[in-house]
């Protein structure tokens, strides 16, 4: 019975503390400033969305040559990101530095993809989304490859050490 009372008491204190901590501020000046900035931001966003809604062109609407060029940039970016570099296999190399160097080397290809999409009037949201998705997928593959290479190198180093009898 004492345990039940103790649990109920803790629950009541937790709820009261939660309500006290999450109590809304009653400062009206802050609320007014936030309302003004929110209204102006909504107007700016609405204007951008309305102008971009008129352009509903997708990569499927591009010409065959433009699509071929787009796919060429996508394959080139993936090849650049997955290129087996000697830095992957060096002992003591930092993963962040390797990834940063790889991203810097492959960035012009991604910029080329964005340029092709922009030149063919593809919806701006789709342009950014395609580039971001391509970059995220390639970065996951890159990090997997680097980490596997580093792990293999560490395993090889560990097995190469002589065992003392």
ChimeraX attribute file (.defattr): number of C-alpha atoms within 10 A of each C-alpha:
attribute: neighborCount
match mode: 1-to-1
recipient: residues
	/A:1	5
	/A:2	7
	/A:3	8
	/A:4	9
	/A:5	10
	/A:6	11
	/A:7	11
	/A:8	12
	/A:9	11
	/A:10	12
	/A:11	12
	/A:12	12
	/A:13	12
	/A:14	12
	/A:15	11
	/A:16	12
	/A:17	12
	/A:18	11
	/A:19	11
	/A:20	10
	/A:21	9
	/A:22	9
	/A:23	9
	/A:24	8
	/A:25	8
	/A:26	8
	/A:27	8
	/A:28	9
	/A:29	9
	/A:30	10
	/A:31	11
	/A:32	11
	/A:33	11
	/A:34	11
	/A:35	12
	/A:36	11
	/A:37	11
	/A:38	12
	/A:39	12
	/A:40	11
	/A:41	12
	/A:42	12
	/A:43	12
	/A:44	11
	/A:45	12
	/A:46	12
	/A:47	12
	/A:48	11
	/A:49	13
	/A:50	10
	/A:51	10
	/A:52	15
	/A:53	13
	/A:54	9
	/A:55	13
	/A:56	13
	/A:57	17
	/A:58	15
	/A:59	19
	/A:60	10
	/A:61	13
	/A:62	16
	/A:63	11
	/A:64	11
	/A:65	9
	/A:66	17
	/A:67	17
	/A:68	12
	/A:69	16
	/A:70	20
	/A:71	13
	/A:72	14
	/A:73	20
	/A:74	20
	/A:75	14
	/A:76	16
	/A:77	25
	/A:78	21
	/A:79	13
	/A:80	19
	/A:81	22
	/A:82	17
	/A:83	12
	/A:84	14
	/A:85	13
	/A:86	8
	/A:87	18
	/A:88	20
	/A:89	17
	/A:90	12
	/A:91	11
	/A:92	10
	/A:93	12
	/A:94	13
	/A:95	15
	/A:96	10
	/A:97	11
	/A:98	18
	/A:99	18
	/A:100	10
	/A:101	12
	/A:102	18
	/A:103	19
	/A:104	10
	/A:105	13
	/A:106	17
	/A:107	15
	/A:108	13
	/A:109	18
	/A:110	20
	/A:111	14
	/A:112	16
	/A:113	23
	/A:114	19
	/A:115	14
	/A:116	19
	/A:117	26
	/A:118	13
	/A:119	10
	/A:120	16
	/A:121	17
	/A:122	21
	/A:123	19
	/A:124	18
	/A:125	12
	/A:126	15
	/A:127	19
	/A:128	13
	/A:129	12
	/A:130	17
	/A:131	16
	/A:132	13
	/A:133	11
	/A:134	16
	/A:135	20
	/A:136	12
	/A:137	11
	/A:138	19
	/A:139	18
	/A:140	11
	/A:141	15
	/A:142	22
	/A:143	17
	/A:144	12
	/A:145	16
	/A:146	22
	/A:147	14
	/A:148	14
	/A:149	17
	/A:150	21
	/A:151	13
	/A:152	13
	/A:153	16
	/A:154	15
	/A:155	11
	/A:156	11
	/A:157	11
	/A:158	10
	/A:159	10
	/A:160	9
	/A:161	8
	/A:162	7
	/A:163	6
	/A:164	4
	/A:165	3
